[in-house]
Structure formats: C-alpha cells, structure tokens
Amino acid sequence: MSVWLCIPSKRPPEQANEVLKLWRERGYKIALHLDDPPANSPLIYDYYAYELSGDSQYPGYAVVVNGLVHDVLALDQGCEWLVTGGDDVEPDPNHTAEEIAAECSACFGIKTLMHRLSCAEEFAKGCPDQSARTFGVMQPTGDRWGSTDPWAQKLPPNRRAYIDRVCGSPWMGREFCRRMYGGAGPLFPGYRHMFVDEELQAVAEKLGVLWQRPDLTHRHNHWGRGPNVQTSDCPEFLRAVSGPEHWKEASALFQSRKAAGFPGHEPLVTA
C-alpha cells in the first residue's frame, strides 16, 4: 500500500524541498505539477506533470490535482490514499503515511458497511467490499491556526480554526478519487483556486464520508500566518488567483452550487 502527495508547486526548489523532504521522510510518494519540466532540478518527486500546451498557462488547482490523481491511480495500483494541499503544508510529524492510511481504510470500511446495513446509499451501490474502504475523505485538524481570532471565538470550538471549515489538506481514498463527479476526479474543476477545499468538505459531509481528526496535524505555513502580515507578503503566483475579485467570483459560484446541492458531484456508480 502506498500514499501519494499530489500538489502543484511554484516555489523555488530550495524552498519547496524544505517541505517535500518532510513528506518523503514520513513515507509518502510525491507527484508534482510544475510550470516546466524540472530539467536538472533538485526537486524531490517520484512523478511530475507540466503543461503540454507550451504556454505554461496554469489551468487551476482542481484541474491540476485531478490530473495528478488520475495519473497516479494509473501508475500505482497499490495506491489506496492520496493527499493534496500545497508546497507550504507539512505532514503529520508523529505518524507515518502507512500508519494513517491503515487507520483511514479501517474507518471507512466500517462506515460503508454501516451505511449498507441502514440504507441503500447511492454512493455505495455496486462498490466492491475491498474498495469500499477507500471511499472517503479524512482531514487532519490539529493545526489550530485562526482559532484565536476574535470573530472565531463566537463559533463552536470544533469550527474555530480555518481547517475545521474546509478540507485544505485532505486524505482522499482511491475509490473516492476514482468515482467522484461521475468519474472526473475528487475536486470540482470549476474553481480556479479558492473554494475548492470548501466544496470538497461540503460534498464529503453530504455523502457521510468525512472524517476530521484533531489528533493529526498538517501545519500550513501560509504566507498570512504570523504577526504584522502585509498584503505585499503574498507570493506573486498566489496574487494572480487569490485577490479580492477572485474571492468574490469563487464565493458566488460556491453559494450557487451549494443552493443547488452541488450538481454533478454524484459518484460514478460501479457495476
């Protein structure tokens, strides 16, 4: 059984490698989406993809991750769980990839069995027992960034941190990745950058296959984390996809899709 980290990376290799080496040390394989082929690059990876159009036009986070996931599932039949996030997110420091994967498979195997015993859930139809255990999403929530903000104090304790409200660095099971959105991939490709993680959480909750784990931590070394942060601290490559106008557009799309029940999210029904 293997676990892959599937992310786009735009940081200089020496910066990205500070995080990537932590994932490698914990037993993860690494698939990267890059702007250009990494010729003679010191980047740490097991697989990479880049834009074939030649213009290095970034197609958006969801499209990139779905592409990497598709490639990895075809490349590695032993991969049961895939993780995404960013090249500024660290793995849980206290558990190996294999340990967490075994726990996830056990948890979702039980969840699926209970659903089958209680009702004929659409997502479970025709799902073979051996793969049902990977139809799920697990989000570590031990990183409590944002939980002490004054406005967050008005929320329930389990909703105060940023990571409580989105699946920003999720573990996604093989069967979930293979079947979601009619087989197109685990993430809705209509978002360019923002709200991808919020829809993932909402859809996983809707299907009853979200597991939030406060005992695991994916530390997010976000540029906005820390005192005296200025807007100018935001990396240039993020400004192009995460400014106020992008947030407004993505928020409107999310709200409209939420009101409509997230059309198109329905899993591929297997025979």
C-alpha positions in Angstrom: 0.0 0.0 0.0 1.3 3.4 -0.9 0.2 7.0 -0.2 0.9 9.9 -2.6 1.1 13.6 -2.1 -0.3 15.3 -5.2 0.2 19.0 -5.4 1.2 21.9 -7.8 4.5 23.6 -6.9 5.6 27.0 -8.0 8.1 27.9 -5.3 11.9 27.8 -6.0 13.1 24.2 -5.5 15.2 25.0 -2.4 12.1 26.3 -0.7 9.7 23.6 -1.9 12.2 20.9 -0.9 12.2 22.0 2.8 8.6 20.7 2.9 8.8 17.9 0.4 11.6 16.2 2.3 9.4 16.0 5.3 6.7 14.1 3.3 9.3 11.8 1.9 10.7 11.1 5.3 7.3 10.1 6.6 6.9 7.6 3.7 4.9 9.5 1.1 5.5 9.3 -2.6 5.3 12.7 -4.3 3.6 13.8 -7.5 4.2 17.4 -8.6 2.6 19.7 -11.2 5.2 22.2 -12.5 5.1 25.0 -15.0 8.0 23.5 -16.9 9.9 20.2 -17.0 12.3 20.0 -14.0 15.5 19.6 -16.1 18.4 19.1 -13.7 16.2 20.4 -10.8 16.9 19.2 -7.2 13.2 19.0 -6.6 12.1 15.9 -4.6 9.5 13.9 -6.5 8.5 10.5 -7.8 6.4 11.7 -10.7 5.8 15.1 -12.3 3.5 16.7 -14.9 3.5 20.0 -16.6 1.5 22.0 -19.2 1.7 20.4 -22.6 0.3 23.5 -24.3 3.7 25.2 -24.2 2.4 28.4 -22.8 2.7 27.4 -19.2 -0.9 28.6 -18.5 -1.9 27.3 -15.1 -5.3 25.6 -15.5 -6.4 25.9 -11.9 -5.8 24.0 -8.7 -8.6 21.5 -9.0 -7.8 20.6 -12.6 -4.1 20.1 -11.7 -4.8 17.9 -8.7 -7.4 15.9 -10.6 -4.9 15.3 -13.4 -2.2 14.2 -10.9 -4.6 11.9 -9.1 -5.7 10.3 -12.4 -2.0 9.7 -13.4 -1.1 8.3 -10.0 -4.0 5.9 -9.9 -3.0 4.5 -13.3 0.7 4.4 -12.4 0.4 2.8 -9.0 -2.2 0.1 -8.4 -1.1 -0.2 -4.8 -2.0 3.4 -4.0 -5.0 3.5 -1.7 -4.8 7.1 -0.4 -3.8 10.4 -1.9 -3.1 13.6 -0.1 -3.3 17.2 -1.5 -2.6 20.7 -0.2 0.3 22.8 -1.2 4.1 23.0 -1.0 3.7 25.0 2.2 1.9 22.3 4.1 3.8 19.8 6.3 2.8 16.2 7.0 1.8 15.0 10.5 5.2 14.6 12.3 4.2 11.8 14.6 2.8 9.1 12.2 3.9 7.5 9.0 1.9 7.5 5.8 1.3 3.8 6.1 0.0 4.1 9.7 -2.5 6.8 8.8 -3.6 5.0 5.6 -4.3 1.8 7.6 -6.5 3.8 10.0 -8.4 5.5 7.2 -9.1 2.3 5.4 -10.3 0.7 8.6 -12.6 3.6 9.5 -14.2 4.0 6.1 -14.6 0.2 5.7 -16.7 0.3 8.8 -18.6 3.5 7.7 -19.5 1.9 4.4 -20.7 -1.3 6.0 -22.9 0.6 8.4 -24.4 2.6 5.6 -25.3 -0.5 3.7 -26.9 -2.1 6.7 -29.0 1.0 7.4 -29.9 2.3 4.0 -29.2 2.0 0.2 -26.9 5.0 -0.1 -26.3 5.9 -3.8 -22.6 6.2 -3.3 -22.3 2.6 -2.1 -24.2 0.9 -4.9 -22.0 -1.7 -6.6 -18.9 -0.7 -4.7 -16.8 -3.9 -4.1 -16.1 -4.6 -0.5 -12.3 -4.4 -1.0 -12.5 -0.9 -2.4 -15.3 0.5 -0.2 -12.8 1.2 2.5 -11.2 3.9 0.4 -14.4 5.8 -0.4 -13.8 8.7 2.0 -12.1 11.9 2.9 -10.0 12.5 6.0 -8.9 15.9 7.1 -6.3 16.4 9.9 -7.5 19.4 12.0 -4.7 19.6 14.6 -3.3 22.8 13.2 -5.4 25.4 15.1 -4.4 28.4 13.0 -7.1 31.1 13.2 -8.9 29.6 16.2 -7.9 32.5 18.5 -9.1 35.3 16.2 -11.8 37.4 17.9 -14.6 36.5 15.4 -13.7 32.8 15.6 -14.3 32.8 19.3 -18.0 33.1 18.6 -18.0 29.8 16.8 -18.2 26.3 18.3 -14.8 25.0 19.4 -14.7 22.5 16.6 -15.3 25.2 14.0 -12.9 27.9 15.1 -9.8 27.0 13.2 -9.6 27.6 9.5 -9.0 23.9 8.8 -12.2 23.0 10.7 -14.3 24.6 7.9 -12.5 23.3 4.8 -10.6 20.2 3.5 -7.5 22.2 2.8 -5.0 19.3 3.0 -7.2 16.2 2.8 -6.5 12.5 2.6 -8.7 11.2 -0.3 -9.3 7.5 -0.8 -8.7 5.8 -4.1 -12.3 4.9 -4.7 -13.4 8.4 -3.8 -11.0 9.8 -6.3 -11.9 7.3 -9.0 -15.7 7.8 -8.7 -16.5 11.4 -7.7 -18.1 13.9 -10.2 -19.1 11.0 -12.4 -15.6 9.7 -12.5 -13.9 13.1 -13.4 -11.9 13.3 -10.1 -12.2 14.3 -6.5 -12.4 18.1 -6.9 -14.8 20.3 -8.8 -12.9 21.8 -11.7 -15.0 25.0 -11.9 -13.0 26.8 -9.2 -9.6 28.2 -10.2 -8.1 28.3 -6.7 -10.4 29.3 -3.9 -13.4 27.4 -2.5 -12.1 24.1 -4.0 -11.5 22.9 -0.4 -14.8 24.2 0.9 -16.8 22.3 -1.7 -14.8 19.1 -1.0 -15.7 19.3 2.7 -19.4 20.1 1.9 -19.7 17.2 -0.6 -17.9 14.7 1.7 -20.3 15.7 4.5 -23.3 15.4 2.2 -22.2 11.8 1.4 -21.4 11.0 5.0 -17.8 10.2 4.3 -15.9 13.0 6.0 -13.6 12.2 9.0 -12.0 15.1 10.8 -9.1 14.2 13.0 -7.9 16.7 15.6 -5.2 14.2 16.7 -3.3 14.6 13.4 -1.7 17.9 12.2 -0.9 19.2 8.8 0.8 22.5 9.6 0.0 25.1 6.9 2.9 27.6 6.6 0.6 30.1 5.0 2.1 33.4 4.0 -0.5 35.2 6.0 0.4 33.4 9.2 2.1 35.4 12.0 2.2 38.9 13.3 2.4 42.1 11.2 1.5 40.4 8.0 1.1 42.7 5.0 -0.8 42.1 1.7 2.6 42.6 -0.1 3.8 39.4 1.7 1.6 37.3 -0.6 3.8 35.4 -3.2 3.3 36.8 -6.7 2.0 33.5 -8.1 -0.8 33.5 -5.5 -1.9 37.1 -6.1 -3.0 36.1 -9.6 -5.5 33.6 -8.3 -6.5 34.8 -4.8 -7.2 38.5 -4.9 -10.5 40.1 -3.7 -12.1 39.9 -7.1 -11.2 36.2 -7.4 -12.6 35.5 -3.9 -15.9 37.3 -4.8 -16.3 35.3 -8.0 -15.4 31.9 -6.4 -17.7 32.7 -3.4 -20.6 33.4 -5.7 -20.0 30.1 -7.5 -19.8 28.2 -4.3 -23.0 29.6 -2.9 -24.9 29.0 -6.1 -23.7 25.4 -6.2 -24.4 24.9 -2.6 -28.0 26.1 -3.0 -28.4 23.6 -5.9 -27.0 20.7 -4.0 -23.6 20.7 -5.8 -24.8 19.5 -9.1 -22.6 17.0 -10.9 -20.9 15.8 -7.7 -22.6 12.4 -7.8 -20.2 9.4 -7.7 -19.8 7.1 -10.7 -22.0 4.0 -9.9 -20.0 0.9 -10.5 -21.3 -2.4 -11.8 
